[in-house]
Amino acid sequence: MTAAPDSATGRPVSEREARQVAEAAREQDWRKPSFAKELFLGRFRLDLIHPHPEPDPDSVRRGEAFLAELREFCEREMDGARIERDARIPDEVVNGLRRIGALGMKIDREYGGLGLSQLYYNKALALVGSVSPAVSALLSAHQSIGVPQPLKAFGTDEQKAEFLPRCARHDISAFLLTEPDVGSDPARLATSAVREGDEYVVDGVKLWTTNGVVADLLVVMARVPAHPEGPGGITAFVVEADSEGITVENRNAFMGLRGIENGVTRFHRVRVPAANRIGAEGAGLRIALTTLNTGRLSLPAMCVGAGKWSLRIARQWAAERVQWGRPVGRHEAVGAKLSYIAATTFALEAVLDLSSQMADEDRNDIRIEAAIAKLHASEAACLMADELVQIRGGRGYETAASLAARGERGVPAEQLLRDLRINRIFEGSTEIMRLLIAREAVDAHLKVAGDLVDPDKALADKARAGAKAGAFYARWLPRLVAGSGQLPSAYAEFGQLAGHLRYVERHSRKLARATFYAMSRWQGKLETKQGFLGRIVDIGAELFAMSAACVRAEHLAARGEDGRAARQLADAFCRQARVRVDELFARLWHNTDELDRKVARGVLDGAYAWLEEGVIDASTPGPWIADTPPGPSQAKNVHRPIP
């Protein structure tokens, strides 16, 4: 296996080494049940999500009280248009958030935080994001992936006592993993942390450090070389942002989220106390991935908020705007868009609330559920925002400031579309998320047949794996033939939604059969069939969302809260999802994947370069990836801590 080309920033890493690093960082065991994992295995465990889990009364009381205070703050002291115009969150807004305790929403009360549940933390992010997604991103980066979350799970008592009160009251934190030549492939990580006595000396450059420009505390991932006192490996550290040798060299600007404080941070011989190491040497990636299991839920929270706002604007505008003698929403072409936005928002909130409540209860393993929530919500929210722009027509493309300047309501629909686009990239791109979920979805198969499909394993290992796999599949495969989804009376307690749950049960088994067939057909090459795996994941995501929507609708009906309307929305979503699922199943085996691979190779080899003629490249000169060798900074430090 050849190594990837070296560069001034990344390490030369073979494809096999990259996979081994990612695999070593995974949680290897499933100690708790997982609804989504069972779904991919053809086992529809409705008992894991129904009846819908309920938050405890105390968390509801405290959560609702904070939401009321936060809503008042957002309405009176936050100006989303100003943040968009100035591309900066005013210091007084950050200080106001500090005053009401928003920096400590997820930090336990014993450390000065509010100790909100994941459920109410998400509701708070959705509320803030409806005014300014940039402020919501600041709060999310600070608490979901910044210092508080990894310390909560992996920090020592001393670290929690030292850093968590600061994060709850004042200090802003950031998470630094990405580098100019390191995105989703952490094996290429180049930032180093060399052990010297009771300290580590950190050198390297980090890119896209959300909150990094204004941060007081940093979580930094760096590679520790092996040494006599430790094994080395990628390791996590808490670092003071004003340490000598740290320079924020640039504040990055983007197509959306214009107020976020995202930058490039250089470390030159930065001395970090060994006491600031989080966990053991070499545990950094595992810490990062575990942190993201629940941290990823912050992004779908903001997507749900975007869906709710899109629905409100679309409803009001489609009822007000008259064309061809009737409100545009009464025309079927526009009405279908309204139906999609309403049904999808309902389902996304169902997935989010269900996953959040399971995270709060800590009785289920939600690594797949959280990843699906992020994947599904980020894709769907972009579609909903695009549909909103289409419903608004030319006014959807016009900026809010321009609309207001000519006397109309300043609706920032185009801004929403720009702001949401990053969610398909943040914290794992859609393509990477599909591969991560696919890896977890086939985990049971790899545990029994992994050696069988591994080309590097000895014949004796393959023989043992074959016997183990034979025993597993002899028990598993017969269960995929028939199930409760074939019984007309199954799930009758769900009334009009029962048919959708029977559909989910049947297609869960169909999904498992397709996965088994693919493993039998392609064996070790299955991991290269990314188009197939992506469709498998998308089918599972739709089935999970259908299940969550039905369970939520019945939950609301049982509580007497808009039950009839909820059932109608769930029914609409499930019918729309079934169309998508049927199409995805058809495309598992009838697609253009092979031809696409050939064309892609031709593109990369320059076979179609003639097609590019007749245009002018407006890009400015420069390398595709900046040359960032280690060493002292030559740039002005733009670090701007907020007093």
C-alpha positions in Angstrom: 0.0 0.0 0.0 1.6 3.3 -1.0 1.6 6.3 1.3 -0.2 9.5 0.6 2.1 12.2 -0.8 3.9 14.1 1.9 3.3 17.8 2.4 4.7 20.6 4.5 1.9 20.1 7.0 0.7 16.5 7.0 2.3 13.2 7.7 2.8 10.6 4.9 0.2 8.0 5.8 -0.9 4.8 4.0 -4.5 4.0 3.5 -4.2 1.0 5.8 -2.6 3.1 8.6 -5.4 5.7 8.3 -8.0 3.1 8.7 -6.2 1.5 11.6 -6.0 4.8 13.4 -9.7 5.5 12.9 -10.6 1.9 14.0 -8.5 2.1 17.1 -10.4 5.3 18.2 -13.8 3.6 17.9 -15.7 2.4 20.9 -15.3 -1.3 20.4 -18.1 -2.6 22.5 -21.8 -2.2 22.8 -22.5 -2.3 26.5 -26.0 -0.8 26.2 -28.8 -1.4 23.7 -29.2 0.7 20.6 -32.4 1.1 18.7 -30.6 2.1 15.5 -28.1 -0.6 15.7 -30.8 -3.2 16.1 -32.7 -1.6 13.2 -29.7 -2.1 10.8 -29.6 -5.8 12.0 -33.2 -6.4 11.0 -34.5 -6.3 14.6 -37.2 -3.6 15.1 -36.9 -3.1 18.9 -39.8 -0.6 19.3 -39.6 -1.3 23.1 -36.4 0.7 23.2 -38.2 3.9 22.2 -41.8 3.4 23.1 -43.4 4.5 25.3 -41.5 7.8 24.6 -39.1 8.5 27.5 -40.1 11.3 29.7 -37.8 13.9 31.3 -37.9 14.2 35.1 -40.0 17.0 36.5 -37.1 18.9 38.1 -35.2 19.1 34.8 -38.4 20.3 33.1 -38.9 23.0 35.7 -35.4 24.3 35.6 -35.2 24.0 31.8 -38.5 25.9 31.2 -37.4 28.6 33.7 -34.1 29.1 31.8 -35.8 29.1 28.4 -38.1 31.9 29.6 -35.1 34.0 30.7 -33.2 33.2 27.5 -36.1 34.1 25.3 -36.4 37.5 27.1 -32.7 38.1 26.6 -32.8 37.1 22.9 -35.7 39.4 22.3 -34.3 42.4 24.2 -30.6 42.2 23.8 -29.7 40.3 20.7 -29.8 41.8 17.2 -29.3 39.2 14.6 -29.2 41.7 11.8 -26.4 43.6 13.4 -24.4 40.5 13.9 -24.8 39.6 10.2 -24.0 43.1 9.1 -20.9 43.6 11.3 -19.8 39.9 11.1 -19.1 40.0 14.8 -21.0 39.1 18.0 -20.9 42.3 20.2 -19.1 41.9 23.5 -22.2 43.0 25.4 -24.1 40.0 24.0 -21.4 37.6 25.2 -21.4 39.3 28.6 -25.2 39.0 28.7 -25.0 35.3 28.0 -22.5 35.0 30.8 -24.8 36.9 33.1 -27.7 34.5 32.6 -25.5 31.4 32.8 -25.7 30.4 29.2 -22.0 29.4 29.1 -22.7 26.8 31.7 -25.9 25.2 30.4 -24.4 21.8 30.2 -22.0 22.1 33.2 -23.1 20.5 36.4 -24.5 22.7 39.1 -21.7 21.6 41.6 -19.3 23.5 39.3 -21.4 26.6 38.9 -23.3 25.6 35.8 -27.0 25.3 35.2 -26.9 21.5 34.8 -29.5 21.5 32.0 -30.5 18.2 30.4 -29.5 17.5 26.8 -33.1 18.0 25.9 -33.3 21.6 27.2 -29.8 22.4 26.1 -31.0 21.6 22.6 -34.1 23.7 23.0 -31.9 26.6 24.1 -29.6 26.3 21.1 -32.6 26.2 18.7 -34.1 29.3 20.3 -30.8 31.3 20.2 -30.1 30.1 16.6 -33.4 31.5 15.4 -32.1 34.9 16.2 -28.4 34.4 15.3 -26.9 31.0 14.2 -23.5 32.5 15.0 -24.3 32.9 18.7 -25.7 29.4 18.8 -22.5 28.1 17.2 -20.5 30.0 19.8 -22.4 28.3 22.6 -22.4 24.9 21.0 -18.6 24.9 20.3 -18.0 26.1 23.8 -20.0 23.4 25.5 -20.6 20.5 23.1 -17.0 19.9 22.0 -15.0 22.5 23.9 -13.5 22.0 27.4 -16.7 21.2 29.4 -17.8 18.0 27.5 -14.5 16.1 27.4 -13.7 17.0 31.0 -17.1 15.9 32.1 -16.5 12.4 30.6 -12.7 12.0 31.0 -11.3 14.7 33.2 -9.9 14.2 36.7 -11.6 15.7 39.7 -8.8 18.2 39.9 -9.3 19.3 36.3 -13.0 19.6 36.7 -12.6 21.7 39.8 -10.1 24.0 38.1 -11.6 24.5 34.7 -15.4 23.9 34.8 -16.2 26.8 37.1 -14.3 29.1 34.8 -16.2 27.8 31.7 -19.6 28.0 33.5 -19.1 31.7 34.5 -16.8 33.4 32.1 -14.2 31.6 30.0 -15.0 30.6 26.4 -13.5 27.4 25.1 -12.7 26.0 21.7 -11.8 22.6 20.3 -8.7 22.3 18.1 -8.3 19.1 15.9 -8.4 20.1 12.3 -5.2 21.2 10.5 -4.5 22.6 7.1 -3.8 19.1 5.8 -5.9 17.2 8.2 -9.7 17.0 8.0 -11.5 13.6 8.4 -8.2 11.7 8.4 -6.6 12.2 11.8 -3.8 9.8 11.0 -2.1 12.7 9.2 -2.2 14.9 12.4 1.1 16.8 12.5 0.9 19.0 15.6 3.3 17.5 18.2 3.5 17.5 22.0 6.9 16.4 23.2 7.2 15.3 26.8 9.8 17.3 28.8 9.7 16.5 32.5 6.3 17.6 34.0 5.4 19.4 30.8 4.6 18.9 27.1 6.0 21.2 24.5 3.4 21.7 21.7 4.2 22.8 18.1 1.9 23.0 15.1 -0.9 24.8 13.3 -4.6 24.3 13.7 -7.2 25.4 11.2 -10.9 26.4 11.5 -10.8 26.8 15.3 -14.4 27.8 16.0 -14.3 30.2 19.0 -10.5 30.1 18.7 -10.2 33.9 18.1 -11.9 34.8 21.4 -11.2 31.6 23.4 -9.8 31.6 26.9 -9.3 27.8 27.1 -8.5 25.3 24.3 -8.9 21.6 23.9 -5.9 20.7 21.7 -5.3 17.4 19.9 -1.6 16.7 19.4 0.6 13.7 18.6 2.9 12.7 21.4 6.0 10.7 20.2 6.7 7.5 22.2 9.0 8.1 25.1 10.4 6.2 28.1 7.5 7.3 30.4 4.6 6.8 28.0 3.3 5.2 24.8 2.6 8.4 22.9 -0.1 8.8 20.3 -2.7 11.4 19.6 -3.5 13.0 23.0 -5.9 15.7 24.3 -4.8 18.7 26.4 -6.4 21.7 28.0 -4.4 24.7 27.1 -4.6 28.3 28.3 -5.3 30.4 25.1 -3.0 33.2 26.3 0.0 30.9 26.8 3.3 32.1 25.5 3.9 30.9 21.9 0.2 30.8 20.8 -0.7 33.1 18.0 -4.1 33.4 16.3 -2.8 34.3 12.8 -6.1 34.8 11.0 -9.8 35.3 11.6 -11.5 33.3 8.9 -14.5 34.6 6.9 -17.3 32.3 5.5 -20.3 32.4 3.2 -22.5 32.1 6.3 -22.3 32.3 10.1 -20.5 35.6 9.6 -20.3 36.3 13.3 -18.4 33.2 14.3 -14.9 33.7 15.7 -13.1 31.1 13.7 -9.4 31.3 13.1 -6.0 29.8 12.4 -3.9 29.1 15.6 -0.2 28.5 15.7 1.7 26.8 18.5 5.4 27.4 18.9 7.1 25.7 21.8 4.0 26.1 24.0 4.6 24.6 27.4 1.6 22.7 28.8 1.6 21.1 32.2 1.3 17.3 32.2 -1.6 17.8 34.7 -3.6 19.4 31.8 -3.6 16.2 29.8 -7.1 14.7 29.4 -7.0 11.0 29.8 -4.1 8.8 28.9 -1.6 9.4 26.1 -2.9 8.0 22.8 -6.6 8.4 24.0 -7.2 11.7 22.2 -9.2 10.5 19.2 -11.3 8.2 21.4 -12.1 11.2 23.6 -12.9 13.3 20.6 -15.3 10.7 19.1 -16.9 9.9 22.4 -17.5 13.6 23.0 -19.1 13.9 19.6 -21.6 11.1 20.4 -23.8 13.6 22.2 -22.0 16.8 21.1 -23.3 16.1 17.5 -26.9 16.7 18.8 -26.3 20.4 19.0 -26.3 20.7 15.2 -29.6 19.0 14.6 -31.0 21.3 17.4 -30.1 24.3 15.3 -31.5 22.6 12.2 -34.8 22.0 14.0 -34.9 25.7 14.9 -34.3 26.6 11.3 -37.1 24.2 10.2 -39.6 25.8 12.7 -38.7 29.3 11.4 -38.9 28.3 7.8 -42.4 26.8 8.4 -43.6 30.0 10.1 -42.3 32.3 7.3 -43.5 29.9 4.5 -47.0 29.6 6.1 -47.4 33.4 6.6 -46.1 34.3 3.1 -47.9 31.5 1.2 -51.2 32.6 2.8 -50.6 36.3 2.1 -49.2 36.2 -1.4 -51.9 35.9 -4.1 -51.2 34.8 -7.6 -53.7 33.6 -10.3 -56.6 34.4 -8.1 -55.6 32.5 -4.9 -52.9 32.4 -2.2 -49.8 30.7 -3.6 -50.0 28.1 -0.8 -53.3 26.9 -2.3 -51.5 26.0 -5.5 -50.5 22.3 -5.4 -46.9 23.0 -6.5 -46.3 25.3 -3.5 -48.5 23.3 -1.2 -46.3 20.3 -1.6 -43.3 22.3 -0.4 -45.3 23.5 2.6 -46.2 19.9 3.4 -42.6 18.8 3.1 -41.3 21.6 5.4 -44.0 20.9 8.1 -43.7 17.1 8.0 -39.9 17.1 8.0 -39.7 19.6 10.9 -42.0 17.4 12.9 -39.8 14.4 12.2 -36.5 16.1 12.9 -37.8 17.3 16.2 -39.0 13.8 17.0 -35.6 12.3 16.2 -33.8 15.1 18.2 -36.0 14.9 21.3 -35.9 11.1 21.4 -32.2 10.9 21.0 -31.7 13.7 23.6 -33.9 12.1 26.1 -32.1 8.7 25.6 -28.8 10.6 26.1 -30.1 12.1 29.4 -31.3 8.7 30.7 -28.0 7.1 29.7 -29.6 3.7 29.3 -29.1 3.3 25.6 -26.0 3.6 23.4 -26.9 6.5 21.1 -23.7 6.8 19.0 -25.7 5.8 15.8 -28.8 7.7 16.7 -26.8 10.9 17.3 -24.9 10.5 14.1 -28.1 9.8 12.1 -29.7 12.9 13.7 -26.8 15.0 12.6 -26.7 13.5 9.1 -30.5 13.6 8.5 -31.1 17.0 10.0 -28.2 18.8 8.2 -29.3 17.5 4.8 -33.1 18.1 5.4 -32.6 21.6 6.8 -30.7 22.7 3.7 -33.6 21.4 1.6 -36.2 23.1 3.7 -34.3 26.5 3.5 -34.0 26.1 -0.2 -37.7 25.4 -0.5 -38.4 28.5 1.6 -36.3 30.6 -0.7 -38.2 29.1 -3.7 -41.6 29.8 -2.1 -40.6 33.4 -1.5 -39.4 33.8 -5.1 -37.3 36.9 -5.8 -37.8 38.0 -2.2 -36.2 34.8 -1.0 -33.0 35.7 -2.9 -33.1 39.3 -1.8 -31.3 40.2 1.5 -33.3 41.2 4.6 -31.6 44.6 4.6 -32.6 45.3 1.0 -36.2 44.2 1.6 -36.4 46.5 4.6 -34.8 49.4 2.7 -37.6 49.4 0.2 -40.3 49.1 2.9 -41.0 45.4 3.1 -40.6 42.9 5.9 -36.9 42.0 6.2 -37.0 38.2 6.0 -33.4 36.7 6.0 -34.3 33.6 4.0 -31.1 33.8 1.9 -29.1 34.2 5.0 -30.7 31.0 6.5 -29.6 29.1 3.4 -26.1 30.3 3.7 -25.9 29.7 7.4 -27.2 26.2 7.2 -24.9 25.0 4.5 -22.0 24.5 6.9 -23.9 21.9 8.9 -23.4 19.4 6.1 -19.6 19.8 6.7 -19.3 20.6 10.5 -18.3 17.8 12.8 -18.1 15.2 10.0 -19.2 15.9 6.5 -22.3 14.1 5.1 -20.0 11.7 3.2 -17.9 10.9 6.3 -21.0 10.5 8.5 -22.4 7.9 6.1 -19.2 5.9 6.3 -19.0 6.2 10.1 -22.6 5.1 10.5 -22.1 2.3 8.0 -19.1 1.0 10.0 -21.2 0.9 13.2 -24.1 -0.7 11.3 -22.0 -3.6 10.1 -20.1 -4.0 13.4 -21.9 -7.2 14.3 -20.9 -8.7 11.0 -17.3 -7.7 11.3 -17.0 -9.2 14.8 -18.0 -12.6 13.5 -16.6 -12.5 10.0 -13.9 -9.8 10.1 -11.0 -12.2 9.8 -12.8 -14.0 7.0 -12.8 -11.0 4.7 -9.4 -9.6 5.8 -6.9 -10.3 3.0 -4.0 -10.2 5.5 -5.3 -12.9 7.8 -3.8 -16.4 7.8 -5.7 -19.4 6.5 -6.1 -20.8 10.0 -7.6 -17.5 11.2 -10.0 -17.5 8.3 -11.1 -21.0 9.1 -11.9 -20.1 12.7 -13.7 -17.0 11.5 -15.7 -19.1 9.0 -16.9 -21.4 11.8 -17.9 -18.5 14.0 -19.7 -16.7 11.2 -21.5 -19.9 10.2 -22.9 -20.3 13.7 -24.0 -16.6 13.9 -25.7 -16.5 10.5 -27.4 -19.9 11.1 -29.2 -18.2 14.0 -29.6 -14.7 12.5 -30.7 -15.2 8.9 -33.9 -17.2 9.6 -35.2 -14.3 11.7 -35.0 -12.1 8.7 -37.6 -14.1 6.8 -40.8 -13.1 8.7 -41.8 -10.7 11.4 -44.6 -8.7 13.0 -44.6 -6.3 10.1 -46.5 -8.9 8.1 -49.3 -9.1 10.6 -52.2 -6.8 9.8 -53.0 -6.4 13.5 -49.4 -5.5 14.6 -48.9 -2.1 16.4 -52.7 -1.6 16.4 -52.3 0.8 19.4 -50.8 3.3 16.9 -54.1 3.6 15.0 -53.6 5.2 11.6 -49.8 5.1 12.0 -49.6 1.3 12.6 -49.1 0.6 8.9 -46.0 2.8 8.9 -44.5 0.9 11.8 -45.2 -2.4 10.0 -43.5 -1.0 7.0 -40.4 -0.1 9.1 -40.3 -3.6 10.6 -40.5 -5.3 7.2 -37.9 -2.9 5.6 -35.6 -3.2 8.6 -35.3 -6.9 7.8 -35.0 -6.2 4.1 -32.2 -3.8 4.9 -30.3 -6.4 6.9 -30.7 -8.9 4.1 -29.3 -6.5 1.6 -26.3 -5.8 3.9 -25.6 -9.5 4.3 -25.8 -10.0 0.6 -23.4 -7.2 0.0 -20.9 -8.6 2.5 -21.2 -12.0 0.8 -20.7 -10.5 -2.6 -18.0 -8.0 -2.0 -16.4 -9.2 1.2 -13.4 -7.1 2.1 -14.1 -4.7 -0.8 -17.4 -3.6 0.7 -15.7 -0.7 2.4 -14.9 0.7 -1.1 -18.5 0.6 -2.2 -19.3 3.9 -0.7 -22.3 4.6 -2.9 -24.0 1.4 -1.7 -23.1 2.0 2.0 -24.4 5.6 1.7 -27.8 4.3 0.5 -27.9 1.7 3.3 -27.3 4.4 5.8 -29.9 6.7 4.3 -32.5 3.9 4.4 -31.7 3.3 8.0 -32.0 7.0 8.8 -35.4 7.3 7.1 -36.6 4.2 9.0 -35.4 5.7 12.3 -37.1 9.0 11.6 -40.3 7.3 10.7 -40.2 5.4 14.0 -39.5 8.5 16.0 -42.2 10.5 14.3 -44.8 7.8 15.0 -43.8 7.4 18.7 -43.8 11.2 19.2 -47.2 11.6 17.6 -48.7 9.0 19.9 -46.9 10.5 22.9 -48.4 13.9 22.1 -51.8 12.4 21.6 -51.7 10.6 24.9 -50.9 13.9 26.6 -53.7 15.6 24.8 -51.3 18.0 23.0 -52.3 18.5 19.4 -52.6 14.7 18.9 -54.7 14.8 15.8 -52.4 17.3 14.1 -49.3 15.4 15.2 -50.6 12.2 13.7 -51.3 13.9 10.4 -47.8 15.3 10.3 -46.3 11.9 11.2 -48.5 10.3 8.5 -47.4 12.8 5.9 -43.7 12.4 6.8 -43.9 8.6 6.8 -45.6 8.6 3.4 -43.0 10.9 2.0 -40.2 8.8 3.6 -41.6 5.6 2.1 -41.2 7.0 -1.4 -37.6 7.9 -0.6 -36.9 4.5 1.0 -38.4 2.5 -2.0 -36.2 4.6 -4.4 -33.1 4.0 -2.3 -33.7 0.2 -2.2 -34.1 0.2 -6.0 -30.8 2.1 -6.3 -28.9 -0.4 -4.2 -28.5 -2.7 -7.2 -29.5 -0.5 -10.1 -27.3 2.6 -10.2 -24.5 4.2 -12.1 -21.8 3.6 -9.4 -19.4 1.7 -11.7 -19.7 4.2 -14.5 -19.3 7.1 -12.1 -16.1 5.6 -10.8 -14.8 5.3 -14.4 -15.8 8.9 -15.2 -14.2 10.1 -11.9 -10.9 8.5 -12.8 -11.1 10.1 -16.2 -11.7 13.5 -14.6 -8.7 13.1 -12.3 -6.5 11.9 -15.2 -7.5 14.9 -17.3 -9.4 13.0 -20.0 -12.1 15.6 -20.0 -10.0 18.7 -19.5 -11.2 19.9 -22.9 -14.6 20.4 -21.4 -13.2 23.1 -19.1 -12.3 25.4 -22.0 -14.1 28.7 -22.6 -14.1 30.1 -19.1 -11.7 32.1 -16.9 -10.6 30.9 -13.5 -11.4 33.8 -11.1 -9.4 32.1 -8.2 -6.4 34.1 -6.8 -3.0 32.5 -7.1 -1.7 30.3 -4.3 -1.3 26.7 -3.2 -4.4 24.5 -2.6 -3.2 23.9 1.0 -1.1 26.6 2.7 2.4 25.8 3.6 2.5 25.8 7.4 5.8 24.5 8.7 6.4 24.6 12.4 8.2 27.6 13.9 7.5 31.0 15.4 4.7 33.0 14.0 5.3 35.9 11.5 1.8 37.2 11.8 0.1 39.7 14.0 -1.8 38.0 16.9 -5.5 38.6 16.4 -6.6 36.8 19.5 -9.4 38.9 21.1 -10.5 37.6 24.5 -13.8 39.2 25.5 -13.4 40.9 28.9 
